[in-house]
Amino acid sequence: MRSFWLFQATPEGLPKKRRALFWVWNLGVVLAAGLCLGWLSLFYAYGDYPDTIMKTYFQHPLILFLNIAPVVLALFLLYALAGRGWLAFLLADLVIWGLSLGNYYKLRFRDDPLMFQDLKNLRDAAAITAMADYDLTPDKRVVFGVLCLVFGTAFLFFLARGRLLKKPRLALLAVCAALCLPTAKLMENTNLYNKIQNFDQIERWSSTQVYLSKGFVYPFLHSVTAGAVKPPAGYSETDTRALLASYAAEDIRSERKVDLIAIQLEAFADFSLFEGVEGVDFDRAYGVYHRLESESIAGDLVTNIFAGGTVDTERAFLTGYADQRNYRANTNSYAWYLQSQGYTVEGCHPSYEWFYNRRNVNGYLGLPTYYFIENRFRELYPHGEAPDEVLFPEIFRLYEENRDNGGGPYFSFNVTYQGHGPYGTEDVWRGEHFTDGRYSAETANIVDNYLGSVMDTAEQLQWLLDQFRGEERPVVLVVFGDHKPWLGYGNSAYQELGVNLDLATEEGFYNYYATRYLIWANDAAKEALGSDFTGVGEDVSSCFLMNLVFDALGWTGDAWAQAAGDIRREIPVLTDVGRYVRNGTLTAELDPEGQEILQRYLSLQYYYSTHFQYK
């Protein structure tokens, strides 16, 4: 019977040498099981994306290590606690494979990976799954995982049968516990996470694809802290709830329910406001746009971003939040409020639905119907991202569809793509030149391309407004740029134009962060609302632009809109880059009263963004 010592339940009856081999064998088998379980998690990490992504994991040893090492550590920790290898494997498999399977199905159904924050919304996820009638029939990959679970558990039951005794268990537990903290620090290290780039098989601008390019276990564990929404210092939920409750939410009166069309213009900014720039025909580039501003309320929109990060501005506009995050569940927004007021809510972006994960996040922010390349614009423009001459007529057509079908009040939120950089250094947009030859060929071509796009966008906007002018329904448009454009590496074109981008100066700050907005109304809206909708609008942050719109429309709004509006009147420019406008002055240091108002806003923002009310 000694020849079958591997199958013994306990090693006490074995000679000392065989007893040592017994434990080496058991630990080796558990280690092998952990490596296999780690590999299995990678097998599900990429959902329905090409199998070639799996191969890239093995081309990056650090990705393999960061995904498999936590699995091995968890298995040994459970081994130390349970004392039996098969039980530890079964428990680890149920958790790790279960999460991996959840990630697999979530990628398949929503093109959205599983993150730690999603575990807080399991009930909502189950309801969505039931309503969507997703097909959960196990495929070959799922069947393979089940077989691995059963086989692995049986393998350890027969070939790692020794039950750890008290001293070995304590020793193993101490080693595992000692490794937990450095492993956790490694998982949460943002610098390391961002340095690991595996872009050969994925689109780097897709947050989903960047996530899966790093495996599953590693990015999931990184999301524990990276995606956490933390309350501000000094936050009191009781006080904040009471403050919000002090505002009485008001419905929009029927006579003021105008159709509201919002359009965020990609990288649209008014260069004619730059001081000292010569040799550029700004009058021609911005002539149409300036005429539109003259018949609107128009002003400066101060954003948090420069040359990129489009979603920061659009989501600040939709939510009223200065600080944006990775939305993983339904979150209060102005779109949800308008839905509650009987508005039809939808919009367009003529790019890919995975870009910034808009496919999912737009729904979380109250835009249940949204049109992208995949579900609308590929048929309208089969050459890629649609230009404004395709997008703007579609915005109007969707408005007409709602109108002609007897639809009620209408809110449309749209994001253009046409102005997206980089701008060519050789070809020029439709042959349009705006520079006079004094600049380098590279700078001239970049600027000419950008201004050609700007001029065309203004012309398309003019066409759209002309369609709305004669409408019997009252229509209001709010149009704004998301950020200043990219103009060459190291801002080379800005430098050659002589644009001040010194953030220590007020001029440089506005040149860097400010775009323009306008609020325009047709005659029917002007009559219904009793306003001419013209004049100079105040400088506001993107998170307060909707408050200006509410004021122009005579809407009071819900408690959040009222509270944010009060704060906007005190600090109209409130950025996440540490600059504010207080009492008409741009400052980095708020006075004590301003500090208290800022603290109030941050507390309200945290509470309102984490307590969804539109069930």
Residue pairs with C-beta under 8 A, 6 or more apart in sequence:
2 14
2 18
5 11
5 14
5 18
5 22
6 22
6 25
6 159
6 161
7 158
7 159
7 161
8 14
8 22
8 161
8 162
9 161
9 162
9 163
10 162
10 163
11 18
11 19
11 22
11 23
11 162
12 19
14 22
22 162
23 162
23 168
25 159
25 160
26 85
26 160
26 162
29 85
29 155
29 156
29 159
29 160
30 75
30 76
30 79
30 85
30 88
30 89
30 156
30 160
31 72
31 76
33 75
33 85
33 89
33 152
33 155
33 156
33 160
34 68
34 71
34 72
34 74
34 75
34 76
34 92
35 68
35 72
36 148
36 152
37 71
37 75
37 89
37 92
37 93
37 96
37 97
37 152
38 67
38 68
38 69
38 71
38 72
38 217
39 68
40 96
40 97
40 100
40 145
40 148
41 67
41 71
41 96
41 97
41 99
41 100
41 215
41 216
41 217
42 54
42 57
42 64
42 67
42 68
42 215
42 216
43 54
43 100
43 141
43 144
43 145
44 97
44 100
44 101
44 103
44 104
44 141
44 145
44 216
45 53
45 54
45 57
45 67
45 100
45 103
45 104
45 212
45 215
45 216
46 53
46 54
46 107
46 212
47 103
47 104
47 106
47 107
47 108
47 111
47 212
48 107
48 108
49 107
49 201
49 202
49 209
49 212
50 201
52 201
53 201
53 202
53 212
53 213
56 63
56 198
56 200
56 201
56 213
57 63
57 64
57 67
57 198
57 215
58 64
59 198
60 196
60 198
62 196
63 196
63 198
63 214
63 215
63 218
66 186
66 187
66 196
66 214
66 215
66 217
66 218
67 214
67 215
67 216
67 217
67 218
68 217
69 183
70 183
70 187
70 217
70 218
70 221
71 92
71 96
71 217
73 176
73 179
73 180
73 183
74 92
74 95
74 96
75 88
75 89
75 92
76 88
76 172
76 175
76 176
77 173
77 176
77 177
77 180
78 87
78 88
78 91
78 92
79 85
79 88
79 164
79 172
80 164
80 169
80 170
80 172
80 173
80 176
81 88
81 169
81 173
82 88
82 91
83 163
83 164
83 169
84 161
84 163
84 164
85 156
85 160
85 161
85 162
86 153
86 154
86 156
86 157
86 160
86 161
88 156
89 152
89 153
89 156
90 149
90 153
93 148
93 149
93 152
93 153
94 149
96 217
97 145
97 148
97 149
99 114
99 216
99 220
100 145
100 216
100 217
101 142
101 145
102 114
103 113
103 114
103 216
103 220
104 141
104 142
105 134
105 136
106 112
106 113
106 114
106 118
107 113
107 208
107 212
109 129
109 132
109 134
110 359
110 360
111 208
111 353
111 354
111 359
111 360
112 208
112 357
112 359
112 360
113 208
113 211
113 212
113 216
113 219
113 220
114 216
114 220
115 211
115 219
115 220
115 223
115 227
115 326
115 328
116 220
116 221
116 223
116 224
116 227
117 223
117 227
117 228
117 326
117 328
117 329
118 125
118 328
118 329
120 329
121 328
121 329
124 329
124 330
129 136
138 146
164 172
186 192
187 218
187 221
187 222
187 224
188 221
188 222
188 224
188 225
188 226
190 222
190 226
193 214
193 219
193 222
193 226
196 214
197 204
197 213
198 213
198 214
199 213
201 213
202 209
202 210
202 212
202 213
203 209
203 354
204 210
205 355
205 356
206 352
206 354
206 355
206 357
207 326
207 356
207 357
208 354
208 357
209 354
211 219
212 219
227 325
227 326
227 328
229 325
229 606
229 609
229 610
231 237
231 603
231 606
232 599
232 602
232 603
232 606
234 599
234 603
235 602
235 603
235 606
236 603
237 607
239 603
240 603
240 604
240 606
240 607
241 607
243 563
243 600
243 603
243 604
244 559
244 560
244 563
244 604
244 607
244 608
245 559
247 558
247 559
247 562
247 563
248 559
249 557
249 558
249 559
249 562
250 556
250 557
250 558
251 341
252 341
252 555
255 528
256 528
256 529
256 553
256 554
256 555
257 341
257 342
257 343
257 408
257 409
258 409
258 473
258 474
258 475
258 476
258 521
258 525
258 528
258 529
258 553
259 399
259 409
259 410
259 411
259 412
259 473
259 474
259 475
259 476
260 338
260 343
260 409
260 410
260 411
260 412
260 475
260 476
260 477
260 478
260 549
260 553
261 395
261 399
261 410
261 411
261 412
261 414
261 468
261 475
261 476
261 477
261 478
262 317
262 347
262 411
262 412
262 413
262 414
262 477
262 478
262 479
263 395
263 414
263 415
263 416
263 461
263 477
263 478
263 479
263 480
264 310
264 313
264 314
264 317
264 413
264 414
264 415
264 416
264 479
264 480
264 481
264 482
265 416
265 419
265 457
265 479
265 480
265 481
265 482
266 310
266 415
266 416
266 417
266 418
266 419
266 420
266 481
266 482
267 307
267 419
267 420
267 421
267 450
267 481
267 482
267 483
267 484
267 485
267 486
268 416
268 419
268 454
268 457
268 480
268 481
268 482
268 515
268 516
269 481
269 483
269 484
269 485
269 514
269 515
269 516
270 286
270 289
270 515
270 516
271 277
271 280
271 282
271 285
271 286
271 451
271 454
272 282
272 283
272 285
272 286
272 290
274 497
274 499
274 500
274 511
275 500
275 507
276 498
277 497
277 498
277 499
278 438
279 435
279 436
279 437
279 438
279 439
280 434
280 435
280 436
280 447
280 451
280 497
281 434
281 435
281 436
282 434
282 451
284 434
284 455
285 434
285 451
285 452
285 454
285 455
286 454
286 455
286 458
287 458
288 455
288 458
288 459
288 461
288 462
289 454
289 458
289 461
291 462
292 458
292 461
292 462
292 465
292 518
292 520
293 516
293 518
294 534
295 520
295 533
295 534
296 518
296 519
296 520
296 533
296 534
297 518
297 519
297 520
297 533
297 534
297 535
297 536
297 537
297 548
297 552
298 516
298 517
298 518
298 519
298 536
298 537
299 516
299 517
299 536
299 537
299 538
299 539
299 540
300 510
300 514
300 515
300 516
300 517
300 539
300 540
301 313
301 480
301 481
301 514
301 515
301 516
301 517
301 539
301 540
301 541
301 542
301 545
302 510
302 513
302 514
302 539
302 540
302 541
302 542
302 573
302 575
302 581
303 312
303 313
303 316
303 482
303 483
303 513
303 514
303 515
303 541
303 542
303 575
304 312
304 313
304 316
304 322
304 513
304 541
304 542
304 575
304 576
304 577
305 312
305 313
305 482
305 483
305 513
306 483
306 484
306 512
306 513
307 421
307 483
307 484
307 485
307 486
307 487
308 483
308 486
309 483
310 356
310 415
310 482
310 483
311 324
311 356
311 358
311 361
312 324
312 482
312 542
313 480
313 482
313 483
313 542
314 413
314 415
314 482
315 321
315 324
315 327
315 361
315 365
316 322
316 324
316 541
316 542
316 543
316 545
317 480
317 542
317 543
317 545
317 546
318 333
318 334
318 335
318 365
318 366
318 367
318 413
318 546
319 331
319 332
319 333
319 334
319 365
319 543
319 609
320 333
320 334
320 543
320 544
320 546
320 547
320 560
320 561
320 564
320 605
321 543
321 605
321 609
322 541
322 543
322 574
322 575
322 576
322 601
322 605
323 576
323 605
325 609
327 361
327 364
327 365
328 364
329 364
329 612
330 336
330 364
330 366
330 612
330 614
331 364
331 365
331 609
331 612
332 560
332 608
332 609
332 611
332 612
332 613
332 614
333 365
333 366
334 366
334 546
334 561
335 345
335 365
335 366
335 367
335 411
335 413
336 365
336 366
336 614
337 366
337 557
337 558
337 561
337 614
338 345
338 366
338 409
338 411
339 345
339 366
339 614
340 614
341 409
342 408
342 409
343 408
343 409
343 410
343 411
344 402
344 407
344 408
344 409
344 410
344 411
345 366
345 367
345 368
345 369
345 411
345 412
345 413
346 367
346 368
346 369
346 370
346 371
346 398
346 411
346 412
346 413
347 362
347 367
347 369
347 370
347 371
347 412
347 413
347 414
347 415
348 370
348 371
348 372
348 376
348 377
348 391
348 394
348 395
348 398
348 412
348 414
348 415
349 355
349 358
349 370
349 371
349 372
349 414
349 415
349 416
349 417
350 372
350 373
350 377
350 381
350 385
350 386
350 387
350 390
350 391
350 394
350 416
350 417
351 372
351 373
351 385
351 417
352 372
352 373
352 374
353 359
353 370
353 372
353 373
353 374
353 375
358 370
358 372
359 370
359 372
362 370
363 370
366 614
367 413
371 377
371 394
371 398
373 384
373 385
373 386
376 394
377 385
377 386
377 390
377 391
377 394
380 386
380 390
380 394
381 387
381 390
385 417
385 418
385 420
386 394
386 417
387 417
387 418
387 456
388 416
388 418
388 456
388 457
388 460
388 461
389 456
389 460
391 414
391 416
391 417
391 418
391 460
392 460
392 461
392 463
392 464
393 463
393 464
395 412
395 414
395 464
396 464
396 467
396 468
398 412
399 410
399 412
399 475
401 407
402 410
403 410
403 473
415 482
416 457
418 453
418 456
418 457
419 450
419 453
419 454
419 457
419 485
421 450
421 485
421 486
421 487
422 446
422 486
423 445
423 446
423 447
423 449
423 450
423 453
423 485
423 486
423 487
424 445
424 446
424 449
425 441
425 442
425 445
425 446
426 445
427 445
427 449
428 445
428 448
428 449
428 452
429 448
429 449
429 452
429 453
429 456
430 452
430 456
432 448
432 451
432 452
432 455
433 444
433 448
434 447
434 448
434 451
434 452
435 443
435 444
435 447
435 448
437 444
439 447
439 496
439 497
440 496
442 488
442 492
442 493
443 487
443 488
443 492
443 493
443 496
443 497
446 487
446 488
446 493
447 487
447 493
447 497
450 485
450 487
461 479
464 477
465 477
465 520
468 475
468 477
468 522
469 522
469 523
470 522
471 522
471 524
472 524
473 524
474 521
474 522
474 524
474 525
474 527
474 528
474 529
475 521
475 522
475 524
475 525
476 519
476 520
476 521
476 522
476 525
476 533
476 549
476 552
476 553
477 518
477 519
477 520
477 521
478 517
478 518
478 519
478 520
478 545
478 549
479 517
479 518
479 520
480 515
480 516
480 517
480 518
480 542
480 545
481 515
481 516
481 517
482 515
483 513
483 515
484 511
484 512
484 513
484 514
484 515
487 493
487 494
488 494
491 501
494 501
499 511
500 507
500 508
500 511
501 508
501 511
501 512
502 508
503 509
503 512
506 586
509 579
509 586
513 575
513 577
514 539
517 537
517 540
517 545
517 548
518 537
519 533
519 537
519 548
519 549
519 552
520 533
521 529
521 531
521 533
525 533
526 532
526 533
529 552
529 553
529 554
530 554
531 552
531 554
533 552
537 548
538 548
538 572
539 572
539 573
539 581
540 547
540 548
540 568
540 572
540 573
541 572
541 573
541 574
541 575
543 564
543 574
544 564
544 565
544 568
544 572
544 574
546 561
547 561
547 564
547 565
547 568
548 568
550 556
550 557
550 561
550 565
551 565
555 561
556 562
557 565
560 604
560 608
563 604
564 601
564 604
567 574
567 597
567 600
567 601
567 604
568 574
570 582
570 594
570 597
571 580
571 581
571 582
571 590
571 594
571 597
571 598
571 601
572 581
573 579
573 580
573 581
573 586
574 580
574 598
574 601
578 588
579 586
579 587
579 588
580 586
580 587
580 588
580 590
580 594
580 598
581 587
582 590
582 591
582 594
590 597
590 598
